[in-house]
């Protein structure tokens, strides 16, 4: 039996779309952590929130796009980097707490 590379399937694109649509709001705390670490907590709260809102809307829209067009290739080319917001949130939290 041949093994199918999940990364190059419509299910990968559908899953990515659903996950990014559902977790797009996580861009806000991620950006707050990131900007607070780079600048200061006040700037992180203000500028980080604004940046997070913009990134969240973009991630949500790309998630909807991936979900609606999941049947169309390419399947392994995410529209946003990182592919999932939680990848960056996890790293941002670790960096902030260090």
C-alpha positions as CSV (number, residue, x, y, z in Angstrom):
1,X,0.0,0.0,0.0
2,X,1.3,3.4,-1.0
3,X,1.5,6.0,1.7
4,X,-0.2,9.4,0.9
5,X,1.6,12.6,1.8
6,X,-1.0,14.4,3.8
7,X,0.6,17.8,3.2
8,X,-0.2,17.5,-0.5
9,X,-4.0,16.7,-0.1
10,X,-7.2,18.6,-0.1
11,X,-7.7,17.5,3.5
12,X,-4.6,19.4,4.5
13,X,-5.9,22.6,2.9
14,X,-9.4,22.1,4.4
15,X,-7.9,21.4,7.9
16,X,-5.7,24.5,7.7
17,X,-8.6,26.6,6.6
18,X,-10.9,25.4,9.5
19,X,-8.1,25.8,12.1
20,X,-7.1,29.2,10.9
21,X,-10.7,30.4,10.8
22,X,-11.4,29.2,14.3
23,X,-8.2,30.4,15.9
24,X,-7.7,33.8,14.1
25,X,-8.5,35.6,17.3
26,X,-5.3,34.2,18.8
27,X,-3.4,36.8,16.7
28,X,-4.3,39.4,19.3
29,X,-2.6,38.0,22.4
30,X,0.3,36.7,20.2
31,X,0.9,40.2,18.9
32,X,0.6,41.7,22.4
33,X,3.3,39.3,23.7
34,X,5.5,39.9,20.7
35,X,5.4,43.7,20.8
36,X,5.7,43.8,24.6
37,X,8.8,41.7,24.4
38,X,10.3,43.9,21.6
39,X,9.3,47.3,23.1
40,X,7.4,47.6,26.4
41,X,4.1,46.5,27.9
42,X,2.3,49.7,27.1
43,X,3.3,49.6,23.5
44,X,2.5,45.9,23.4
45,X,-1.0,46.6,24.7
46,X,-1.8,49.3,22.2
47,X,0.2,48.6,19.1
48,X,0.2,44.9,19.7
49,X,-3.6,44.9,19.9
50,X,-3.9,46.8,16.7
51,X,-1.4,44.6,14.9
52,X,-3.2,41.5,16.3
53,X,-6.6,42.7,15.0
54,X,-5.2,43.2,11.5
55,X,-3.4,39.9,11.5
56,X,-6.4,38.2,12.9
57,X,-8.7,39.5,10.2
58,X,-6.1,38.5,7.5
59,X,-5.8,35.0,9.0
60,X,-9.5,34.6,9.3
61,X,-10.0,35.6,5.6
62,X,-7.2,33.3,4.4
63,X,-8.8,30.5,6.5
64,X,-12.1,31.1,4.9
65,X,-10.5,31.1,1.5
66,X,-8.7,27.8,2.2
67,X,-11.9,26.3,3.4
68,X,-14.0,27.4,0.4
69,X,-11.3,26.4,-2.1
70,X,-9.9,23.3,-0.4
71,X,-10.6,21.1,-3.4
72,X,-8.4,23.3,-5.7
73,X,-4.6,22.9,-5.7
74,X,-2.1,23.9,-4.4
75,X,-2.7,22.1,-1.1
76,X,0.6,22.6,0.6
77,X,1.1,26.3,0.1
78,X,-0.2,28.3,3.1
79,X,-1.2,31.9,2.4
80,X,0.2,33.1,5.8
81,X,3.4,32.4,7.6
82,X,3.5,30.8,10.1
83,X,0.9,28.3,8.8
84,X,-1.0,28.3,12.1
85,X,-1.2,31.1,14.6
86,X,-0.7,28.8,17.5
87,X,2.9,28.0,16.2
88,X,3.8,31.7,16.7
89,X,1.7,32.1,19.9
90,X,3.5,29.2,21.6
91,X,6.9,30.6,20.7
92,X,5.9,34.2,21.6
93,X,4.7,33.1,25.0
94,X,8.0,31.2,25.7
95,X,10.0,34.2,24.6
96,X,8.0,36.6,26.7
97,X,8.4,34.4,29.8
98,X,12.1,34.0,29.4
